[in-house]
Amino acid sequence: MNVRARSSEPAKESKVISGIEEGRVQCARLVGPGEFTLTDEAMPEPTSERPLLKVRAVGLCGSDAHWYEDGSIGDAVIERPLILGHEFSGEVLTGPWAGRRVAVDPAVACLACEACRSDQAHLCRRMEFAGHGRTDGALRTHLTWPQRCLVPLPDEMTDAAGAMLEPLGVALHAIDLATDWAHGPAQSWSSVGVFGSGPIGLLLMAALKSTGVANIIATDRLPHRLSAALAMGANSTAIATTERDEMEEVLEATNGRGVDVAFDASGDPSATESAVAGTRIGGLVVLVGIPSNDRTTFTASTARRRETSMVICRRMRAGDLERAAQLAATGAIPLDRMISETFSLESVSLAFEALTARQGLKLIVEP
């Protein structure tokens, strides 16, 4: 959990790029589990397709916690010092959008593969994704990013709220997957369970409420997150002290029937187990959370006897970031209410210690 500062290369003469004096970029690189290095690096060169951005705010995600604790996520392993951060907003400094504040889609699809050509660019196997693999993310002061991945922020939206549009987009995609399965709108569901009341779970609740879902049941192990769940749209909560207690509370809230749709927003095996057990006969479980050991388990007989359906959500689809911005601009999703604390780039280790300890709700780094 240490931070070391170093200059990655010798200083060079400054020059002017599109009217902006080139300086140096301050970066936080993860060099291994629990250890960041602060580096001083060259300003990236913008192009007509990849303008230069000043990073305004970076939201920390559960997937970032996996990288920090384990140096890996799923089958992806850190190969070199990596800059994390894929939920971010910034100010465009070059090109036709210079001066605009934007939210950023962290996924850069190739647009040529089978997935991209079949309207599934979010599943592109040649994708660049900020803060993943060999693609550096946003925990730095400046970066270049494709113009096609930028979405203007409404004037009334804060930079920190803009950084939360990407996870809101993921929540919208998860709901879309469920409505596609149901062949009908979400408001037709009599009840929905959100298992895990971290940031993604809270955004799911707010988005579900905005669509008119009448009964939302939220679960979590942490009382402060259940309090936030009620503020974000849940009608009732269930404390996840044990799987059995959690399931019984969910069934009680649905008169013994179980929920129509359960969103596992945790990824913890106990949450997945409870989501399966708390779903009605013929219901649906949507897996949104990322399991820490890259394995998801549940009791097969429980799911089999109910013919429970299951779908898996990966990131967001093209257009979901724009939808998230439009929805948030209406005031229906109180993004700023979820922000617990902000950190400087120099305090990035403190931010990640708070993240892995599950302190607060949404943590923001402001480079």
Buried (B, 14 or more C-beta within 10 A) or exposed (E): EEBEEEEBEEEEEEEEBEEBEBEBBBBBBBBEEBBBBBBBBBBBEBEEEBBBBBBBBBBBBBBBBBBBBBBEBEEBEBEEBBBBBBBBBBBBBBBEBBEBBBBBBBBBBBEEBEBBEEEBBBBBEEBBBBBBBEBBBBBBBBBBBBBEBBBBBBEEBBBBBBBBBBBBBBBBBBBBBBBEBBEEEBEEBBBBBBBBBBBBBBBBBBBBBBBEBEBBBBBBBBEBBBBBBBEBBBBBBBBBEEBEEBBBBBBEBBEEBBBBBBBBBBBBBBBBBBBBBBBBEEBBBBBBBBBBEBEBEBEEEBBEEBEBBBBEBBBBBBBBBBBBBEBBBEEEBBBEBBBBBBBEBBBBBBBBBBBBEBBBBBBBBBB
